[in-house]
Amino acid sequence: MENLGAGLAAFGVLGPALAVGILTGMSTAAIGRNPEAASQIRATFIIGAAFAEGLGVLAVVVGILAILLGGTKAG
């Protein structure tokens, strides 16, 4: 029961994974429709993917902190 918070924090990785998948599909479709704008689309994709992955890393860090600090009692 003490690692329940870490397990729940692991669900925070699902959102960024879905976001990167959707972002990849949409940018691929956009490049297919307009190949001349590929460099702008690619740059926007990389920035968006970096932000989404940052949220995933944050969720992993929160899970690790929940495991490591879960046994401490305040007060």
Helices and strands as residue ranges (DSSP letters): H 4-10, G 11-13, H 14-33, G 35-37, H 38-69
